[in-house]
Amino acid sequence: MSVAGEKVVDTAEDVAEDVGHAYGAWFKSYMKIFGRRALEWFLVYMFGYYNVSFGWLMAPLFFLVLRDKRAKEKKVKFDIIRSIANADEKDIIQEIQRFSNLPSWVTFPDMERVEWLNKIIRQLWPYAGQYVKDLCKYSIEPSMRTALEEYKLNGFQFEKIILGDTPPRFSGVKVYDDTSRHEIIMDMDFAYAGDCKFEVSVSKFKMGIKDLQISGRLRIMMKPLVRQIPLVGGLQVFFLNNPDVDFNLIGLADVFDMPGLSDILRSIVTEQIGHMMVLPNRYPIQLVEDIDVVELKCPAPAGVIRLNVIEAQNLMKKDIGIMGTGKSDPYCILRLGAQKFQTKTINNTVNPKWDFCCEYFCSSDTRFGNKIHFEVFDYDHMSKDDFLLRANLDVQEIWKNGEVDMWVPLSEAKSGRIHIRATWLDLSDTADSLQLQLEEIRALQVTTKNPLHSAVLMVWVDSAKKLNPSHKQIPDPFVRLYVGNEKGETAVRQRTNDPVFEEGFTFLVRNPRTQELKLEVIDQKTNQIQGKVELDLNVFLKERKMEVVGEDYSLSGASGGLSTLKLNITLRILKTALKTDDGDGGPQEKGETEISSSSPAAISEPPPSSSSSSIPPSTPAPPVPSKESVGIPDPIPADGPEQKSAPVREPGSMADQSEGPSVATDADVSVPAPGEGTEPPAEVTSVEEVMSTAATPLMQMFPSATSSEESSIRQRTTPGSNAGIHGLGRVQLTVKYGPRNNLIIVVHQIENLPKEEDGELPDPYVKLYLLPDRSKDSKRKTDVIKDDCNPKYDERFEYPIPPNELTQRTLEVSVINKKGLLFLQRSPKMGQVRLDCGLLDSSKMTQWYDLAPAADDDEE
């Protein structure tokens, strides 16, 4: 009994102790809340007692509310990202399937799963701490110190670096197979949401960050490939675009976690990441000693993209006027990796015309998976700028075509489109094309105020020697380079008279005949110039291949007169590339006149009725395409007997070898004069022969055309024969599945639409749906053409769609009459076409489709 009684007593004592602790904890928390509320009321009372302005009270409260709201949103976002990073891939897919009808494997069609890699990284993560410490100390710390000095914040350094237990995660990988045989290009979707902690000191104040988040598409280039282990000479690691970066501040920096101040700090971090490892910048890792370090650390660009943002149309109206309607003040931001440009702002318009030109460096890998991003905003003086539209353009498309002139399809916007012209410029190692390029940019400068360039200068700063041998104070040198208004700086080398820099720089040059390259070696501690070199770029135009390798240049103004700077200098002239079009509504091949139903003027003039050209019987007969594939306009005009003869294309000429049908112009081949081996032409004696002369240019291209083809062409010129089988007209479309897993539709034109019952002409436009989805996201429409039965649009639209869903989708194309009020119309739909996306023929992308009566399964 005594033992049981002791247990009861002990239990009672434990319960009493727990109750006392609970009561004490409750009392402490209550007093803490009471003290906080009392302090708040006391401050309010003192504000009123001393008649302090009410704004001094509301401003801190306003910022505190915004801060708490932002902190809660960040916490939710961070918890989601961390749970995804820590969860298994199978669990993630199962969770997604609970909320959407997705297949068992959810991913982009061109990306492959890499769950095995995430397991390896999870095992290696504890051992990566030392490498990250060295990276932060010797790479990131100097860059951040230099950047913060511009804001009067000195002495930046890392105090504590803790990686945490959560490793980064790769959600997909893609390896390109159409690259050079000396390199491997791999893209990986990278995401890190770890529990890391970094503490730094700036100007004797300690602060830090935790819960770092970085996500973006990472590219890893393995080049060059060598014949010794590890078979890869080096790595180039970089992001294709600026990554999404976020973090929480601790210590003294927590004061800056306010709207506005925190955005400035995050922009500084993102900018430094962009300078270090966002395209075209890259972080090199050398794996083998005997490789070309210049090519690894500063690869030469493969070309330059000259981009002209011409105009935009039908932008959304964001500024509300007095009568309830208004316009916008639009400007456009253009991005390719870390390269960013911005147009001027055009006030009070929804159809701005910018005529803005800029130029982008493109390395050999830029055409793989890279896009130029366009964002249009409405400028506001007192608030954040409003978003208007976003669009993308593949670099691969520019590289393939040589020149692209098109209306870029929009995304994430209800209305609007943007007109751009992009040209791919190759790099030439001869000065032959310099004068032509100078004349071209002079012509472009008439419409744009932005400076354009004719050449590219690549400078490799290798090393310097004997900078200050006679002085006891050893400098901390770095090199600053100037080309016109552009400048670059190497990293600082600590306490040395013989620094090794091994850094490369690339500059755009307006005119190498008049510009110069200036280099200065500067001591960071004293900010004194140790020596300088000035080089006239006109000299390199006369060098072999316009380059100088491993040249030691004497530094003028250096003490002792023995200081030298070792450089590699390469000059390349920009040259317009001549490439072909892929046939999806872009520009024609240079020098080629294309038969296009949307441009009847491209058809060569028919021959006079008194003559016809003859084709030698030995000429091989190419296949005759269908009339729709060559886009013959209806009707084909015959201008009478005063017209010139259409030229004859010589067999084996370059025009015969070009892709797609084309018509020779008068400058291609001269017509043989009578008496030069050709028989005199026969005289036309009937109306049918006069009308058939309109098809002569096509017959000259395809001499194997049969009489049935000729009769069908003559038949198309008769009135009413091309209004479709239902008599509602027909529409010309280009429909194809693009390389970016997107369905591309180009609405070219409509012809022979019926008039209204009262004889008025319709106001037609084309509306698209990708069935079975009839939501606003699936809706696309062209502009309205007033009073026209044969409207021409040439507007392009895109739908992102995985290939496995293509067979489940149907493209609905409807022609709508916008004239009058809808309740006064009998039926606004004039006709409709439905195309099964699973039955698209890649060999017949551009075709005519007869309009059928519209189905009444949706409300207009």
Secondary structure, 3 states (H helix, E strand, C coil): CHHHHHHHHHHHHHHHHHHHHHHHHHHHHHHHHHHHHHHHHHHHHHHHHCCCCHHHHHHHHHHHHHHHHHHHHHHHHHHHHHHHHHCCHHHHHHHHHCCCCCCCCCCCCCCECCHHHHHHHHHHHHHHHHHHHHHHHHHHHHHHHHHHHCCCCCCCEEEEEECCCCCCEEEEEEECCCCCCCCEEEEEEEEEECCCEEEEEECCEEEEEEEEEEEEEEEEEECCECCCCCCECEEEEEECCCCEEEEEEEEHHHHHCCCCHHHHHHHHHHHHHHHHHECCCCEEEECCCCCCHHHHHCCCCCEEEEEEEEEEECCCCCCCCCCCCCCCCEEEEEEECCEEEECCCCCCCCCCEEEEEEEEEECCCCCCCCEEEEEEEECCCCCCCEEEEEEEEEHHHHHHHCEEEEEECEECCCCCEEEEEEEEEEEECCCCCHHHHHHHHHHHCCCCCCCCCCEEEEEEEEEEECCCCCCCCCCCEEEEEEECCEEEECCCCCCCCCCEEEEEEEEEECCCCCCEEEEEEEECCCCEEEEEEEEEHHHHHHCHHHEEEEEEEECECCHHHCCEEEEEEEEEEEEECCCCCCCCCCCCCCCCCECCCCCHHHCCCCCCCCCCCCCCCCCCCCCCCCHHHHCCCCCCCCCCCCCCCCCCCCCCCHHHHCCCCECCCCCCCCCCCCCCCCCCCCCCCCHHHHHHHHHHHHHHHCCCCCHHHHHHHHHHCCCCCCCCCCCCCEEEEEEEECCCCEEEEEEEEEECCCCCCCCCCCCEEEEEEEECCCCHHHCEECCCCCCCCCCEEEEEEEEECCHHHHHHCEEEEEEEECCCCHHHCCCCEEEEEEEEHHHCCCCCCEEEEECECCCCCCCC
